[in-house]
Amino acid sequence: MNEQATATHPTDERIYDPLDPVVKQDPYPYYTKLRATEPVKWMPSLKVFAVASWNEVDALLKDPKVFTSTQFWPELLGEFDPVPEVPPMISMDPPDHTKLRKLVNKAFLPSKIMKLQQRATDIANELINDIEAKHGREGKFDWVWDFTALFPVTVISDMLGVPTKRRAEFKVWVDDTLAAANRAAYGEARLSEIRGHSHELRTFFEELYDERVKNLGEDMISSLIQAEVDGKKLTRIEVIQMSILLLIGGVETTTNLLGNTMVRLHKSPDVYKRVRNNFDDIKPLLEEVLRFNPPVQMIFRHTLEDTELHGVKIPKGSAVMPLLASANRDETKFKNAGVFDMDRQLEVPLQTFGQGPHFCLGNFLTRMESRQALEVVFSRFEELDLISDEVEWIDSYFARGPHTLPVRYKLR
């Protein structure tokens, strides 16, 4: 089952600029042009080298001795980092990264995640019950704000031990924290809003940490408080930083994946019919969405020495931006790369979750959550589809997913 991509192609001389609103609306034609003409290109707006081809993306992500992660978070968030005092795990290189990752990885082992399947199913059912109570057995609701944003934030909140009564705020905080990546394009009013939400996010976890120290439980934050790395316990600020990072990772990826999947199903009615009739096809559906329109588009690295990629000399200390979403559509690695094909047999790994030492430890959780959510949704809804062909995407070049997605529905 496949469908030719319907992405438009640049009809003017506009080049790829991550901050350009037109490019953010549909970056894929610009990725295609980059791969064909300049797989490694200097981006003046962000002062970064964009890397578009699979080979180069894969190579640099696997080489922390040349391409360091230590400036990733500062490059992405700048002054709007909720916890600038200490680096998050995502901005560490081995061996420091390895030690901390081993600690956190225990909570994300496949065996642990599989035990969360029933809880994920229950949460999806609870949210649909809430939709029915709010909107009736048929009508309209927002797929993003009434379901996909609340579903993963509830799962990760359970894991962290975070109260879910304010979970609607979590999505706003996460979106605005990541929106700081666009800070060069914003005016002071928007920057002030982002700054305020970043502060609210930090304050929430500061208060939660202080409460949890007095009442340790079985949750992940309690585990982080009690954990030791090289015989030393994590400091208060380190636990807060890790908790925020896990919340951001646990919310954004799954929310965007479920949103992007619904957009794709609307565009591919034959695929939609197929997965509704056979839930075994949900897994390959999600894998192809992860390739075709991934929830995270790119990340950042910095060079520790003078180097070269695809014939382009990159000086020491330069920012480099591997375009994960572009690599996933590299025509030299994926047959008919611009076609959505859920029966695709991959010959190389996806770059969606990165590669190398920073391969996303939450990838299994995202896949499990999304699969369980869609099984429940397809079981409970007789009808569920977008009201409009137009999609309002989140204002981010880093992450990609619908900001809002009105749907028309009918429960069984």
C-alpha positions as CSV (number, residue, x, y, z in Angstrom):
1,M,0.0,0.0,0.0
2,N,1.6,3.2,-1.1
3,E,0.8,6.7,-2.2
4,Q,2.9,9.2,-4.1
5,A,3.8,12.2,-1.9
6,T,1.8,15.3,-2.7
7,A,4.3,17.8,-1.4
8,T,4.6,21.0,-3.5
9,H,7.9,21.9,-5.1
10,P,9.5,25.3,-4.8
11,T,8.4,27.4,-7.7
12,D,10.6,30.5,-6.9
13,E,14.2,31.0,-5.9
14,R,13.5,30.6,-2.2
15,I,16.2,28.5,-0.6
16,Y,16.1,26.3,2.5
17,D,15.9,28.6,5.6
18,P,14.6,26.9,8.8
19,L,13.2,30.2,10.0
20,D,11.2,30.9,6.8
21,P,7.5,30.3,7.6
22,V,6.9,28.9,4.1
23,V,9.7,26.4,4.5
24,K,8.4,25.4,8.0
25,Q,5.0,24.7,6.5
26,D,6.5,22.1,4.2
27,P,10.2,21.6,4.4
28,Y,10.5,18.5,2.3
29,P,10.8,20.0,-1.2
30,Y,13.7,22.1,0.2
31,Y,15.3,19.0,1.7
32,T,15.1,17.4,-1.7
33,K,16.8,20.4,-3.3
34,L,19.5,20.4,-0.7
35,R,20.3,16.7,-1.2
36,A,20.5,17.2,-5.0
37,T,22.5,20.4,-5.0
38,E,24.2,21.1,-1.6
39,P,24.0,18.2,0.8
40,V,26.1,20.3,3.2
41,K,25.1,23.9,3.2
42,W,25.9,27.0,5.3
43,M,22.7,28.5,6.8
44,P,23.3,32.2,7.5
45,S,20.1,32.7,9.5
46,L,21.1,30.2,12.2
47,K,24.9,30.3,11.5
48,V,25.0,26.5,11.1
49,F,26.0,24.0,8.5
50,A,22.9,22.0,7.5
51,V,23.6,18.3,6.6
52,A,20.9,16.7,4.4
53,S,22.2,13.3,3.1
54,W,21.9,10.0,4.9
55,N,25.5,9.0,4.8
56,E,26.8,12.3,6.3
57,V,24.1,12.4,8.9
58,D,24.8,8.9,10.0
59,A,28.6,9.4,10.1
60,L,28.5,12.6,12.1
61,L,26.0,11.2,14.7
62,K,28.3,8.2,15.3
63,D,31.4,10.3,15.8
64,P,31.3,12.1,19.1
65,K,35.1,12.6,19.0
66,V,34.7,15.1,16.2
67,F,31.0,16.2,16.5
68,T,30.2,17.0,20.1
69,S,26.8,17.1,21.7
70,T,27.7,19.5,24.5
71,Q,26.3,22.6,22.8
72,F,23.1,21.0,21.5
73,W,20.7,22.3,24.2
74,P,22.3,25.8,24.4
75,E,22.2,26.0,20.6
76,L,18.5,25.0,20.6
77,L,17.2,27.0,23.5
78,G,19.7,29.7,24.2
79,E,18.8,31.9,27.1
80,F,15.4,30.2,27.4
81,D,16.7,27.0,28.8
82,P,14.7,26.3,32.0
83,V,17.8,25.0,33.7
84,P,20.9,26.5,32.3
85,E,23.1,25.8,35.3
86,V,23.8,22.1,34.4
87,P,23.9,20.3,31.0
88,P,21.1,17.8,30.3
89,M,22.0,14.3,29.3
90,I,21.2,15.1,25.7
91,S,24.1,17.7,25.8
92,M,26.8,15.4,27.2
93,D,29.5,13.3,25.5
94,P,30.9,10.0,26.6
95,P,31.9,9.0,29.2
96,D,29.7,11.4,31.3
97,H,26.8,10.8,29.0
98,T,27.2,7.0,29.2
99,K,27.2,7.0,33.1
100,L,24.0,9.0,33.3
101,R,22.3,7.2,30.4
102,K,22.9,3.8,32.1
103,L,21.1,5.2,35.2
104,V,18.0,6.4,33.3
105,N,18.0,3.6,30.8
106,K,16.7,1.2,33.4
107,A,13.3,2.8,33.2
108,F,13.1,2.6,29.4
109,L,14.1,-1.1,28.9
110,P,11.7,-2.9,26.5
111,S,10.6,-5.2,29.4
112,K,9.7,-2.2,31.5
113,I,7.9,-0.4,28.7
114,M,5.8,-3.5,27.9
115,K,4.5,-3.5,31.4
116,L,3.0,0.0,30.7
117,Q,0.9,-1.3,27.8
118,Q,-2.3,-1.8,29.8
119,R,-1.9,1.6,31.5
120,A,-1.5,3.3,28.1
121,T,-4.6,1.5,26.9
122,D,-6.5,2.7,30.0
123,I,-5.4,6.3,29.6
124,A,-6.5,6.3,25.9
125,N,-9.9,5.0,26.9
126,E,-10.2,7.5,29.7
127,L,-9.5,10.4,27.3
128,I,-12.1,9.1,24.9
129,N,-14.6,8.9,27.7
130,D,-13.7,12.5,28.5
131,I,-14.3,13.5,24.9
132,E,-17.7,11.8,25.0
133,A,-18.6,13.5,28.2
134,K,-17.6,16.9,26.8
135,H,-18.8,16.6,23.2
136,G,-21.3,13.8,23.0
137,R,-21.2,10.6,21.0
138,E,-20.7,12.4,17.8
139,G,-19.5,15.8,16.7
140,K,-16.2,17.6,16.6
141,F,-13.1,17.8,18.8
142,D,-9.4,18.8,18.5
143,W,-7.3,15.7,18.0
144,V,-4.2,17.4,19.3
145,W,-5.5,19.3,22.4
146,D,-8.2,16.8,23.5
147,F,-6.2,13.6,22.8
148,T,-2.7,13.4,21.4
149,A,-1.2,16.1,23.8
150,L,-2.9,14.6,26.9
151,F,-2.2,11.0,26.2
152,P,1.6,10.9,26.3
153,V,1.9,13.5,28.9
154,T,-0.3,11.3,31.2
155,V,1.9,8.3,30.5
156,I,5.2,10.1,31.2
157,S,3.7,11.8,34.2
158,D,2.8,8.4,35.6
159,M,6.4,7.3,35.1
160,L,7.9,10.5,36.6
161,G,5.3,10.7,39.4
162,V,4.1,14.1,38.2
163,P,0.5,15.1,39.2
164,T,-1.6,15.1,36.0
165,K,-4.1,17.8,37.1
166,R,-2.1,20.4,35.3
167,R,-1.3,18.2,32.3
168,A,-2.8,20.6,29.7
169,E,-0.2,23.2,30.8
170,F,2.6,20.7,30.2
171,K,2.0,20.7,26.5
172,V,2.0,24.6,26.4
173,W,5.3,24.6,28.4
174,V,6.9,22.1,26.2
175,D,5.8,23.7,22.9
176,D,7.0,27.1,24.0
177,T,10.3,25.8,25.4
178,L,11.1,24.2,22.1
179,A,9.8,27.3,20.2
180,A,12.8,29.1,21.7
181,A,14.7,27.6,18.7
182,N,12.9,30.2,16.6
183,R,14.0,33.1,18.8
184,A,15.9,34.9,16.1
185,A,12.6,35.3,14.2
186,Y,10.4,36.5,17.1
187,G,9.6,39.9,18.6
188,E,9.8,40.8,22.2
189,A,6.2,40.0,23.0
190,R,6.6,36.4,21.9
191,L,10.0,36.1,23.5
192,S,8.5,37.3,26.8
193,E,5.8,34.6,26.5
194,I,8.4,31.9,26.0
195,R,10.4,33.2,28.9
196,G,7.4,33.1,31.2
197,H,6.5,29.5,30.3
198,S,10.1,28.3,30.6
199,H,10.1,29.8,34.1
200,E,6.7,28.2,35.0
201,L,8.1,24.8,33.9
202,R,11.1,25.1,36.1
203,T,9.1,26.4,39.1
204,F,6.8,23.4,38.8
205,F,9.6,20.9,39.0
206,E,11.4,22.8,41.7
207,E,8.3,22.6,43.9
208,L,7.8,18.9,42.9
209,Y,11.4,18.0,43.8
210,D,11.1,19.6,47.3
211,E,7.8,17.8,47.9
212,R,9.2,14.5,46.7
213,V,12.4,14.6,48.8
214,K,10.0,14.5,51.8
215,N,7.8,11.7,50.4
216,L,9.9,9.3,48.2
217,G,7.9,6.8,46.1
218,E,8.4,4.3,43.4
219,D,8.4,6.9,40.6
220,M,11.3,8.0,38.4
221,I,11.9,11.3,40.1
222,S,12.2,9.4,43.5
223,S,14.7,7.1,41.8
224,L,16.7,10.0,40.4
225,I,16.8,11.6,43.9
226,Q,18.2,8.4,45.4
227,A,20.5,7.4,42.5
228,E,24.3,7.6,42.6
229,V,26.7,8.2,39.7
230,D,30.3,7.4,40.6
231,G,29.3,7.2,44.3
232,K,27.7,10.6,44.2
233,K,24.1,11.5,44.3
234,L,22.6,13.8,41.7
235,T,22.1,17.4,42.9
236,R,18.7,19.0,43.2
237,I,19.3,21.0,40.0
238,E,20.5,17.9,38.1
239,V,17.3,16.0,39.1
240,I,15.2,18.9,38.0
241,Q,17.1,19.2,34.7
242,M,16.7,15.5,34.0
243,S,13.0,15.5,34.9
244,I,12.3,18.4,32.5
245,L,14.2,16.7,29.7
246,L,12.3,13.5,30.2
247,L,9.0,15.4,30.2
248,I,9.9,17.2,27.0
249,G,11.0,14.0,25.3
250,G,8.0,12.1,26.6
251,V,5.5,14.6,25.4
252,E,6.6,16.1,22.1
253,T,7.6,13.0,20.1
254,T,4.5,10.9,20.7
255,T,2.1,13.9,20.4
256,N,3.6,14.8,17.0
257,L,3.8,11.2,15.8
258,L,0.1,10.7,16.5
259,G,-0.8,14.0,14.9
260,N,1.3,13.3,11.8
261,T,-0.3,9.9,11.5
262,M,-3.8,11.3,11.5
263,V,-2.7,13.8,8.8
264,R,-1.3,11.0,6.7
265,L,-4.5,8.8,7.2
266,H,-6.6,11.7,5.9
267,K,-4.5,11.9,2.8
268,S,-4.4,8.2,2.3
269,P,-7.9,6.8,2.7
270,D,-7.0,3.3,1.4
271,V,-4.3,3.1,4.1
272,Y,-6.8,4.3,6.7
273,K,-9.3,1.6,5.7
274,R,-6.6,-1.0,5.8
275,V,-5.3,-0.3,9.3
276,R,-8.8,0.0,10.6
277,N,-9.5,-3.5,9.4
278,N,-6.3,-5.0,10.6
279,F,-4.6,-3.7,13.7
280,D,-1.4,-5.6,12.9
281,D,-0.9,-3.0,10.2
282,I,-0.6,-0.2,12.8
283,K,3.0,-1.0,13.5
284,P,4.2,-0.7,9.8
285,L,2.0,2.4,9.5
286,L,3.8,4.1,12.4
287,E,7.2,3.1,11.1
288,E,6.6,4.7,7.7
289,V,5.2,7.9,9.3
290,L,8.4,8.0,11.4
291,R,10.3,7.9,8.2
292,F,8.1,10.1,6.0
293,N,7.2,12.9,8.4
294,P,9.1,12.4,11.6
295,P,8.2,14.3,14.8
296,V,11.8,15.6,15.2
297,Q,13.3,17.1,12.1
298,M,16.9,17.8,13.1
299,I,19.3,18.1,16.0
300,F,22.6,20.0,16.6
301,R,26.3,19.1,16.9
302,H,29.5,21.2,17.1
303,T,32.9,20.4,15.6
304,L,35.8,19.7,18.0
305,E,38.3,20.0,15.1
306,D,38.5,21.1,11.5
307,T,36.7,18.5,9.4
308,E,35.1,18.0,6.1
309,L,31.7,16.6,5.0
310,H,30.8,15.9,1.4
311,G,33.7,18.0,0.2
312,V,32.7,21.0,2.4
313,K,35.4,22.2,4.9
314,I,33.9,22.8,8.3
315,P,36.1,24.8,10.8
316,K,36.6,23.7,14.4
317,G,33.9,25.1,16.7
318,S,31.2,25.2,14.0
319,A,27.5,24.4,14.6
320,V,26.3,21.5,12.5
321,M,22.6,20.6,12.0
322,P,22.0,17.0,10.8
323,L,18.6,17.0,9.1
324,L,17.1,13.7,10.3
325,A,13.9,14.2,8.2
326,S,15.9,14.8,5.0
327,A,18.1,11.8,5.6
328,N,15.0,9.7,5.9
329,R,14.0,10.6,2.4
330,D,17.5,10.2,0.8
331,E,16.8,8.7,-2.6
332,T,20.1,6.8,-2.5
333,K,19.0,4.8,0.6
334,F,15.3,4.5,0.3
335,K,13.6,3.3,-2.9
336,N,10.9,5.7,-4.1
337,A,11.8,7.8,-1.0
338,G,9.1,10.4,-1.8
339,V,6.4,7.8,-1.7
340,F,4.5,6.8,1.5
341,D,4.7,3.0,1.5
342,M,3.8,1.2,4.7
343,D,5.0,-2.1,3.1
344,R,8.5,-0.7,2.7
345,Q,11.4,-3.0,3.6
346,L,14.2,-0.9,5.0
347,E,17.8,-1.5,3.9
348,V,19.3,1.1,6.3
349,P,18.1,2.4,9.7
350,L,15.9,5.4,10.0
351,Q,17.5,8.5,11.4
352,T,14.3,9.5,13.2
353,F,15.7,8.7,16.7
354,G,19.3,9.6,15.9
355,Q,22.2,7.2,15.8
356,G,25.3,6.6,17.9
357,P,25.6,7.2,21.7
358,H,22.6,9.5,21.7
359,F,20.2,7.1,20.0
360,C,16.8,8.1,21.6
361,L,16.3,5.9,24.7
362,G,12.5,6.7,24.6
363,N,12.0,5.3,21.1
364,F,10.4,2.1,22.3
365,L,8.1,4.0,24.6
366,T,7.0,6.3,21.7
367,R,6.3,3.3,19.5
368,M,4.4,1.4,22.2
369,E,2.3,4.4,23.2
370,S,1.3,5.3,19.7
371,R,0.4,1.7,18.8
372,Q,-1.8,1.3,21.9
373,A,-3.4,4.7,21.4
374,L,-4.4,3.9,17.8
375,E,-5.7,0.5,18.6
376,V,-8.1,2.0,21.2
377,V,-9.0,4.9,18.9
378,F,-9.9,2.6,16.0
379,S,-11.9,0.3,18.3
380,R,-13.9,3.2,19.9
381,F,-14.5,5.5,16.9
382,E,-16.8,4.4,14.1
383,E,-15.8,7.6,12.2
384,L,-12.8,9.9,12.8
385,D,-11.4,12.2,10.2
386,L,-10.0,15.7,9.7
387,I,-12.5,18.5,9.0
388,S,-10.2,20.4,6.7
389,D,-7.3,19.5,4.4
390,E,-5.4,22.5,5.7
391,V,-3.0,21.8,8.6
392,E,-1.7,24.4,11.1
393,W,1.7,23.1,12.0
394,I,3.5,24.0,15.3
395,D,5.8,27.0,14.9
396,S,9.1,25.0,15.0
397,Y,11.7,23.9,12.6
398,F,13.1,21.5,15.2
399,A,9.9,19.5,15.9
400,R,7.1,18.8,13.4
401,G,3.4,18.1,14.2
402,P,0.0,19.8,14.0
403,H,-0.6,22.6,16.5
404,T,-4.3,22.0,16.2
405,L,-6.2,19.4,14.3
406,P,-10.1,19.6,14.3
407,V,-11.7,16.3,13.6
408,R,-15.3,15.1,13.0
409,Y,-16.1,11.9,14.9
410,K,-18.8,9.3,15.7
411,L,-18.4,6.8,18.5
412,R,-19.4,3.2,18.1
